[in-house]
Amino acid sequence: KIATPWCTCIDSDDLMPRDAVELILNEIKNVNDEMIYGLVGLDADFSFNILGSSFPDDVQKVKMHELQNRYGITGDKKQVYKTEILRKLPPYPIFEGEKLVPLSYKTLLAERNFYLKPLNKVLCLVEYQEDGSTRNMLKQYRRNPKGFSFMRREILNANVPLKEKLKSAVHLVSSSLFTLDLKNLFRTQHLLLILVAIPAGILLNIYIRIRNTVV
């Protein structure tokens, strides 16, 4: 339903700074690289303290998984996308009885071929709520194991660093124990990595159950 050439998503408990739209419009005028599918800007708290770190000045394009793994950049960031590229991506899958597939699924798909342009400007002001998904991620893992299993398999089959694949393998084992669908473990190209991750995945599953006794 998006009719504009560019788009972004702002959570209902967050705000955009007064100059954010102007910053975005000015920046996209300078995007002439067909390999760029969007911008990635900074998040800050309501006092304008930047969350995590800023981008290196010499980085002109980047993929989200490279921010921490390659450049050591921390903290949540705000993405702005080219609508036409998002339209070409498959929709989020729907799993009966669940409400969430990680939003980064679209990013993972887009970054098979495209990059983001870093923008060292605050585009979103964030206030983490006590009942928000960020602070209750363990509950989300337990309530939406099929959605997270799907995402972990996608990461395992993507062109991401081994560290990210191993982390996803551990989470895939844990999520598969919640769904009792152990066939999940054989739907990737990295069976050896899954076998290595089984002990840690079992421990993670136990930890999530202990921390979330009520679903």
N, C-alpha and C positions, 0 to 999 in steps of 0.2 A: 504493500500500500504506500510505500515511500515514493514521493513524486519528485524529490529534489536530487540533483546530481551527486551530492554528498550527504552523509548522515552520521549520527552518533547516538549513543544511548546514555541517558543520565538517570540513575536510580532515583526513586521518589523521595529519598531522604538526603539527597545530595543537591548541590547547586553549581551553576556555572558562574564564574566571575563575570562582572559587567562587560569586560572587553573580550571575552572568550570567542564569541561569534565573529567579531571583527578580526581577531588574530587568525582564526581559521580561514576566513575569506581571503585575507591578505596572503596567507601562506599557500593556499591552493592555486593562486595565480602563478606561483613559481614552480608548480609541479608540471614538468614537461617530459618526465621519464615514464614511458609506458610500462615499466616494471614496477612502478609505485602504485599500490592499491589503497593507500591511505596515509594518514598522519598518526604519530603517537606522541602525545604531550604529557605533561606532568599532572599529578594529583597533589593536592595540598589539604591540610585541615582548615577549619573555619577561621583560623588565625593566619592563614597563608604560609604556614610552615610546610615546606615540601616534604612529601612522604618518600622516604628512601633517598635516592641520589639522582642527580641530573645526568644528561647524556654527554658523552665526550664531544667536543666541538668539531672534531674531524670525521665523525661518523655521519655519512650522508644518507645511507639506507641500511635497514636492519630488519631482522626477523625477531619475533617476540622471544623465542627460546634463546636467542643470542644475547639478549640484554643482560641476563645474569650469568649464563654459562661462559660467554666470551668477554664481556665487558665489565662484569661484576656490578651491574646496576641493580639496585634493590628498590622495593616499594611498588605499589600499584600505579599503573599508568592508564591514560585515557586515549582510546583509539577513535579516529574519525575515518570513515570508509568511503570509497567510491561505490555508489549504489549499484552501478551496472555490473561491477565485478561480484558483489554479494548476490545479485539476482541469479548469476550463473552457477552458484554453488548449490549442492543438494540441501534440502531442508533438514532441520533438526529431526531426528527420529523420535517417535513417541512410543513409550513403553507403558503398558497398562498398569495402573496403580501407582505410577511414579510421576513426579512433577518437574524433574530436572535432568537435563543433559548439560554438562559443562559448556558455558558460553564460548569457551576458547576453541570449540570444535570448528567454527567457521574460520577462525584465524589459522588453525592448523591446515585446513583445506586451501585457503587462499595462498598461504606461504609455501605451497608446493611450487608456485611459479612467480610469486610477487613479493615485494618488500614494503615496509613502512618507512616514511621519512620522519626522523626525529625532530621534535620541536621543543626547545627548552623554554616553554611557556606554560603557565598553569591554566589548564582547560576545565578542571573540575575540582570542586571543594567537597571533601568527604567527611562524613561523621559516622563512624562505625557504631551501629546500634547493638544493644545487648542481645536482641533476638534476631539480628541480621544473619544472613547466610555466611558472611566472612568469619564471624566469631563462633559460628555453630557448624563448622565444616564437618566435624566428626558425625554429627547427626545427619547431615546431608549424605555422607557416605553410606550410612545405614538405611536411610529412608529411600535412597535412589540407587541401589546397587547395580541394576541393569544399565542405567544411564552411564554410570561411572565405568562399568566394565566395557561398555561400547567405546568410550573415550580412551580408555587405557589401551585397548587393542589398536585403535587408530594411531595412537602415539608410537606404539611398538612397531607399526608398519610404516611409519613416516621416517623422513630423513632428519633425525635429531641425534644429538650426542648420546653415546653409550650410557652416560650417567642418567639421562632422562629416560632412556629405555628401561634401565634397571629399576628405577623408581616406579615406573608404570607397571612393570612386571610384578613387583611386590604388591602394589595396590590391586592389580588384576586378580592375584591369588586371593587376597582378602575379600574383594567384592564377589568373587565366584563362590566363596564359602557362604556368603549371605544368600545368594540366589540358589545355591545347591546345584548349579549348572556347571559342573567341572569341565564340560566340553569347551567352555570358554578358553581354557588354557591351551587348547590345541588349534585355536582359530587365528594364530599368528605365525609369522615366519621365524620366530625366535624361541623354539621349544627349549633349547639348552638354557637360555636366559631365564625362562619360566622355571625350570627345574632348580636352578641356582637360587631363585627368589622364593621358593616354597617355604622354607623355615621362617624367613622374615615376614612373609605374607600371613602365615598362621599367627605369628606374634602380633602383627598389626590388627588382625581380625579380633583376637582376644582383647587387645587394648581398647578397640572401639566398642566392643560389647560391654566391657567393664565401665567405661566412661559414659555409656548411653544405655542404661538398664531399662529405660522407658522410651519406646519409639513413638 
